[in-house]
Amino acid sequence: MDLRKVYLDHAATTPVRSEVAEMVSRFMLEEFGNASSVHNWGRRAREAVERARGQVASLIGARSEEIVFTSGGTESDNLAIKGVALANRERGRHIITSRIEHHAVLHACEFLEEEGWKVTYLPVDGDGLVDPDDVRRAITPETVLVTIMMANNEVGTIEPVAEIGRICAEHDVYFHTDAVQVVGNLPVDVEEIRVDLMTISGHKMYAPKGVGALYIRKGTRIASVLHGGAHERGLRAGTENVPGIVGMGLACELAQRELPERVPRLRSLRDRLIDGILATIPDVRLNGHRERRLPNNVNVSFRHIEGEALLLDLDLEGIGASSGSACTSGSLDPSHVLLAMGLPYEWAHGSVRMTLGKDTTDEDIDYVLEVLPRVVRRLRDMSPLTPIRKEYPRNVH
Ligand SMILES: *Cc1c(COP(=O)(O)O)cnc(C)c1O
């Protein structure tokens, strides 16, 4: 019998959807021009890039000229943070961020710290929420940039970015948000959030790896961090990744069309998975905020279990999940996000993230709910960490 395959790691990456793959293929095989060339091949590539810019802008309520294409979320985060820091260093050298950011943000901030900038790393509460009042209190006359993610990639908590955006606007401080996990998963509007810079990645929204975008509000003072030709209005040198860009554009248009149907469906699948796990497995807790949560994110901790061991067993059963973020798995340190949320080590080590995708079905969830309790029980029976007792205690939430 064929093993059932259930991919629940869409926060790490998504499959390229077939409409997008077809488009990408056409722009590799036929419409292969350099968008800077003056001939027919080049003009067609240029038109396609500009159409894609409009599609990305439309999804987030921006104007086309406010979108810069990059190689992905990591580059967009680096351009936003280092670019704003460099262009505004005469105004001040203070940046505010949080302890639960993606490493693309945290390590860019640490780099600037070594170069003489001051960085404030705000704490989060037990659900992973940043307190907007903490942002307000941390702002000084030296502050030039606040960078707080829109939703956390590990625990799915959605941050109060609209409130933070208002506070930044009041204080005349630039606000950047890493929205990689949100754009394509939930409706986003840059005017509602009052954000100045926003990071998007293609491969988290059914487009290829190696393409992304940075929204930059008109009038924002920002410097380039990649020098060369005058591509992307001089902000990002390098021949445009035309196939990736057109693929990302189409993925944005399709997401915009499908979100009204997809979001409620994913939320209900997510809730069925969460409720099923909490009801059938003892000594388990949900990580992240119960309601302010990405529609596709489930993150749970099993006490007395090593998350990595659970992942391997799930993989043998055909289920692809992750522990913490893909970037940190492989190391046995617990996730910086869970530790910042105050999760004790014994819980943080046993965390598993399952992230649903647009093609996840009811049957997929049924299968996980059948396999997971069995795998957890087996691991606990084998584990020296499990206290000896006849019955498991009641659920701890
Ligand atoms: C995946 C991810 C990134 C990095 O994006 P890449 O396109 O893989 O470089 C940045 N931030 C968040 C929140 C992510 O989930």
The ligand as an SDF file (V2000), in Angstrom:
LIG
                    3D

 15 15  0  0  0  0  0  0  0  0999 V2000
   11.0970   32.3940    5.0900 C   0  0  0  0  0  0  0  0  0  0  0  0
   11.1610   33.6670    5.8370 C   0  0  0  0  0  0  0  0  0  0  0  0
   12.1220   34.6430    5.5200 C   0  0  0  0  0  0  0  0  0  0  0  0
   13.2000   34.4130    4.4980 C   0  0  0  0  0  0  0  0  0  0  0  0
   12.6900   34.4350    3.1860 O   0  0  0  0  0  0  0  0  0  0  0  0
   13.5880   33.7860    2.0190 P   0  0  0  0  0  0  0  0  0  0  0  0
   12.8260   34.1360    0.7800 O   0  0  0  0  0  0  0  0  0  0  0  0
   13.6320   32.3130    2.2960 O   0  0  0  0  0  0  0  0  0  0  0  0
   14.9320   34.4130    2.0790 O   0  0  0  0  0  0  0  0  0  0  0  0
   12.1100   35.8300    6.2080 C   0  0  0  0  0  0  0  0  0  0  0  0
   11.1950   36.0650    7.1630 N   0  0  0  0  0  0  0  0  0  0  0  0
   10.2590   35.1680    7.4850 C   0  0  0  0  0  0  0  0  0  0  0  0
    9.2510   35.4970    8.5420 C   0  0  0  0  0  0  0  0  0  0  0  0
   10.2060   33.9470    6.8470 C   0  0  0  0  0  0  0  0  0  0  0  0
    9.2800   33.0450    7.1900 O   0  0  0  0  0  0  0  0  0  0  0  0
  1  2  1  0
  2  3  1  0
  2 14  2  0
  3  4  1  0
  3 10  2  0
  4  5  1  0
  5  6  1  0
  6  7  2  0
  6  8  1  0
  6  9  1  0
 10 11  1  0
 11 12  2  0
 12 13  1  0
 12 14  1  0
 14 15  1  0
M  END
$$$$
